[in-house]
């Protein structure tokens, strides 16, 4: 400032620091209930997003509450509560998703191997988690941090601030529990 010109702009709108896992998690999930004051559906102050040219989400026998379901998602799960289900996410039958962020997928299957499907398998339970892009979660997987760990380092799966994080490209086998 001493060497040049400076300027400031007083901003009165929505602003949120997302510099930590917990602040990112809270800021995103607050969008499901509009708790922080950012209105995604305000036509006067629109939020522009990338158009994926995908079909609308397909929901089958699923109970939804306080959630955002993005384009191209296929949700056959039993329940999705207080969660964001990202673009091209696939949630199979019997699965329960609570308080979680599914970032979605770049494609439904691996472009080099069509037998590899990016999805959350049948009869899974996922709570307080961030699931990154292009993840394969097998059947009967239970992610709920039962031991209430604040920190954990695994192979493609971590816990920070009590929140489970599954990194991009991770494969969790049938019956995996954390």
C-alpha positions in Angstrom: 0.0 0.0 0.0 2.9 2.4 0.7 4.3 1.9 -2.8 1.1 2.2 -4.9 -2.6 2.9 -4.9 -5.1 0.9 -2.8 -8.8 0.5 -2.9 -11.5 -1.3 -0.8 -15.0 -2.3 -1.5 -17.4 -2.9 1.4 -19.3 -6.1 0.6 -22.6 -6.7 2.3 -23.6 -10.0 0.8 -22.9 -13.6 1.6 -19.3 -14.5 2.3 -18.0 -17.7 3.9 -14.4 -18.9 4.6 -14.0 -22.5 3.3 -10.4 -22.9 4.1 -10.8 -26.0 6.3 -12.5 -29.3 5.9 -15.1 -28.5 8.5 -15.8 -25.0 7.2 -16.1 -26.3 3.6 -18.5 -29.1 4.8 -20.7 -26.7 6.9 -20.9 -24.1 4.1 -21.9 -26.6 1.5 -24.5 -28.4 3.7 -26.0 -25.0 4.7 -27.1 -24.7 1.1 -29.6 -27.5 1.6 -31.6 -25.5 4.1 -30.5 -21.9 3.1 -29.3 -21.3 6.7 -26.5 -18.9 5.9 -28.5 -16.6 3.7 -27.1 -17.5 0.2 -30.2 -18.0 -2.0 -29.3 -20.2 -5.0 -32.7 -19.6 -6.5 -32.8 -15.7 -6.4 -33.7 -14.5 -9.9 -32.6 -11.0 -9.2 -29.1 -12.0 -8.1 -28.6 -15.2 -10.1 -25.9 -17.8 -9.6 -24.6 -19.1 -12.9 -23.4 -22.7 -13.2 -21.8 -24.8 -15.9 -24.5 -26.5 -17.9 -23.7 -30.2 -18.2 -26.4 -31.0 -20.8 -27.5 -34.0 -18.8 -30.9 -35.3 -18.0 -32.6 -34.4 -14.8 -32.0 -36.5 -11.7 -33.8 -39.9 -11.7 -35.2 -40.8 -8.3 -36.7 -44.2 -7.5 -38.5 -45.0 -4.2 -36.2 -42.6 -2.3 -37.1 -40.5 0.7 -35.5 -37.1 0.3 -35.2 -34.3 2.9 -33.3 -31.0 2.9 -31.1 -32.1 0.0 -29.8 -30.9 -3.3 -29.8 -33.5 -6.2 -27.8 -32.5 -9.2 -28.2 -33.2 -13.0 -27.7 -36.7 -14.1 -27.9 -38.2 -10.7 -29.5 -41.7 -10.3 -30.8 -42.2 -6.8 -32.4 -45.6 -6.0 -31.3 -45.4 -2.4 -33.7 -45.7 0.6 -33.0 -42.2 2.0 -31.0 -39.0 1.3 -31.2 -36.4 4.2 -29.4 -33.1 4.6 -27.0 -33.9 1.7 -25.8 -32.8 -1.7 -25.8 -35.4 -4.4 -23.5 -34.3 -7.2 -23.6 -34.5 -11.0 -23.8 -38.1 -12.3 -23.8 -39.6 -8.8 -25.2 -43.1 -8.6 -26.7 -44.3 -5.3 -28.0 -47.8 -5.4 -31.0 -49.4 -3.7 -31.3 -49.7 0.1 -28.5 -47.1 0.7 -28.9 -44.3 3.3 -27.0 -41.0 2.9 -27.1 -38.5 5.7 -25.3 -35.2 6.3 -22.9 -35.8 3.3 -21.6 -34.3 0.2 -21.2 -36.5 -2.9 -19.2 -34.5 -5.5 -20.4 -36.8 -8.3 -18.6 -38.2 -11.3 -17.0 -37.0 -14.5 -18.5 -40.0 -16.2 -20.7 -42.9 -15.1 -18.1 -45.5 -16.0 -14.3 -45.5 -16.5 -13.7 -44.3 -20.1 -11.0 -47.0 -20.5 -13.0 -49.8 -18.9 -16.8 -49.7 -19.1 -17.1 -52.4 -16.5 -15.9 -50.0 -13.8 -18.9 -48.1 -12.5 -18.6 -45.1 -10.3 -21.3 -45.6 -7.7 -22.3 -46.1 -4.1 -23.4 -49.7 -3.8 -26.5 -51.4 -2.4 -27.4 -51.2 1.3 -24.7 -48.8 2.4 -24.9 -46.3 5.2 -23.0 -43.0 4.8 -23.1 -40.2 7.3 -21.0 -37.0 7.7 -18.8 -37.7 4.7 -17.4 -35.9 1.7 -17.1 -38.3 -1.3 -14.9 -37.0 -4.0 -15.1 -37.6 -7.8 -15.1 -41.0 -9.4 -15.3 -43.2 -6.4 -16.4 -46.8 -6.3 -18.1 -47.9 -3.1 -19.1 -51.5 -2.8 -22.2 -53.0 -1.2 -22.9 -53.0 2.5 -20.3 -50.3 3.2 -20.8 -48.4 6.5 -19.1 -45.0 6.8 -20.2 -43.2 9.9 -17.1 -42.8 12.1 -18.5 -45.0 14.9 -15.3 -44.4 17.0 -15.8 -40.6 16.8 -12.3 -40.1 15.5 -11.1 -36.5 14.8 -8.3 -37.7 12.5 -7.6 -40.8 10.6 -5.3 -41.7 7.6 -6.1 -44.6 5.4 -5.7 -45.7 1.8 -7.8 -43.1 0.0 -10.0 -42.5 3.1 -9.4 -40.0 5.8 -11.1 -38.3 8.7 -10.5 -34.6 9.5 -12.5 -32.7 12.1 -14.6 -35.8 12.5 -15.7 -35.7 8.8 -15.0 -38.8 6.6 -13.3 -38.0 3.3 -13.1 -40.5 0.5 -10.6 -39.2 -2.2 -11.0 -39.3 -5.9 -10.5 -42.7 -7.6 -10.8 -44.6 -4.3 -12.3 -48.1 -4.3 -14.0 -49.3 -1.1 -14.7 -53.0 -1.2 -18.0 -54.7 -0.2 -18.5 -54.7 3.6 -15.9 -51.9 4.3 -16.6 -50.2 7.7 -15.2 -47.0 9.2 
